[in-house]
Every structure is written in C-alpha cells, then in structure tokens.
Amino acid sequence: MQLQPGEKIAAVIPIDVKQIADKDNMFMATRKGIVKKTPIKEFANIRKTGIQAIGMRDDDELIEVKLTNNERDVFLVTKQGQCIRFNEKDVRTTGRSTMGVRGINLSMGDEVVAMQ
C-alpha cells in the first residue's frame, strides 16, 4: 500500500467478502470527537493507491475503526474521563469522502482516546 508522507495505518480489519451483509458498516472515530458510519460495501474495490475513507481536518487524527452491524452501542472515552454511549443507529450513514458527525462535545484540551 502506498502511503503519502505523514499518513499512517490506524486499523486493519480482516473481512471475508463473501460474508458481507447490507447492514455491515465501518464505524470510525477521531481525536476531535467526530464519528462516521459508512457501508462496508463502499470499500469493496480498493485501488493500489488506496481510497479515501474519511475526510478530516489537518488538526485531527483517526483513532479507531470498527466493523459494526448497525445494531451496536458505541462508547467514546476522552482523556479527561468523559464518556458517552449511543446506539450506532443514531449516526446517519455517510459516503467515503465525508467528514462524519460530532459524536461528543469536548472541553478545552480534551480529546477522544478510545472507542468501543
């Protein structure tokens, strides 16, 4: 895989293409509290140079990616000890190149450190 300068791999998720269901999604979270849900079928045809999975601001970073089935609860935990729990159905589905939506409001100096 060809990475651009400054890019790094945030997650590797093995997927059996034959087992993909219409309800399966990739669920992503960033340090700045942005979450994104994209149908996994949008990642079926990956090129040698890769494909864009999420649009991000320069001061943000992807911290976690999970395979979900549109029925799970999501937890976001911050450095300052805040936590939020919500069902992934509360997050609208978006295309690959979009940024996503706010998953948690952060206090000054706080950042998301984990998603489950």
C-alpha positions in Angstrom: 0.0 0.0 0.0 1.4 3.4 -0.9 1.1 5.9 1.9 1.6 9.7 1.5 4.1 11.5 3.7 2.6 11.8 7.2 0.0 9.1 6.7 -0.1 6.0 8.9 -2.3 3.0 9.2 -4.9 3.4 12.0 -6.6 0.0 11.8 -6.6 -3.2 9.8 -9.8 -5.2 9.7 -9.9 -8.6 8.0 -13.1 -9.1 6.2 -14.4 -12.2 4.3 -16.0 -10.5 1.2 -18.5 -13.4 0.9 -19.8 -12.7 4.4 -20.6 -9.0 3.9 -24.2 -8.1 4.6 -26.1 -5.0 3.6 -26.3 -3.8 7.2 -22.5 -4.1 7.8 -20.6 -0.8 8.4 -17.2 0.6 9.1 -17.6 2.9 12.2 -14.8 5.4 12.7 -13.8 7.9 15.4 -11.3 10.8 15.6 -9.5 12.5 18.4 -11.7 15.6 18.0 -14.9 13.6 18.6 -16.1 13.1 15.0 -17.7 9.8 14.3 -18.6 8.3 10.9 -20.6 5.3 9.7 -20.1 4.1 6.1 -21.4 0.9 4.5 -18.6 -1.6 4.1 -19.7 -2.3 0.5 -18.2 1.2 -0.4 -14.8 -0.3 0.4 -15.1 -3.3 -1.9 -13.0 -2.1 -4.8 -9.7 -0.8 -3.3 -7.1 0.5 -5.7 -3.4 0.0 -5.4 -3.1 3.7 -4.3 -5.9 3.1 -1.7 -9.2 5.0 -1.3 -10.2 7.8 1.0 -12.3 6.5 3.9 -12.9 9.8 5.8 -12.3 13.5 5.3 -10.5 15.1 8.2 -9.2 18.5 9.2 -5.4 18.9 9.5 -5.5 19.1 13.3 -7.5 15.8 13.7 -6.5 12.1 13.7 -8.3 8.8 13.1 -8.0 6.8 16.4 -10.3 3.8 15.9 -12.2 1.8 13.2 -14.6 -1.0 14.0 -16.8 -3.3 11.9 -20.4 -3.0 13.0 -23.8 -4.4 12.1 -26.0 -1.3 12.7 -27.2 -2.8 16.0 -24.4 -1.9 18.4 -23.9 0.6 21.1 -20.8 2.8 20.7 -18.7 4.2 23.6 -16.4 7.2 23.2 -14.0 7.9 26.1 -11.9 11.1 26.5 -8.5 11.9 28.1 -10.2 13.9 30.8 -12.5 11.0 31.8 -15.7 11.9 29.9 -17.7 9.1 28.3 -20.7 8.9 26.0 -22.7 5.9 25.0 -25.1 5.9 22.0 -26.5 3.4 19.5 -24.9 3.4 16.1 -28.3 3.9 14.5 -28.2 7.4 15.9 -25.4 8.2 13.5 -26.5 8.7 9.9 -24.7 6.8 7.2 -22.4 8.9 5.0 -20.2 8.3 2.0 -16.4 7.6 2.0 -15.1 11.1 1.4 -17.2 12.9 4.0 -16.1 14.0 7.5 -18.8 12.5 9.6 -20.8 14.0 12.5 -20.0 15.1 16.1 -20.0 12.2 18.4 -19.1 14.0 21.6 -18.6 17.6 22.7 -15.2 18.1 24.1 -13.9 20.5 26.7 -10.8 22.7 26.1 -7.7 20.5 25.9 -9.7 17.2 25.9 -9.6 14.6 23.2 -11.1 11.2 22.4 -8.7 8.4 23.4 -10.8 5.3 22.8 -13.9 3.9 21.0 -15.6 0.6 21.7 
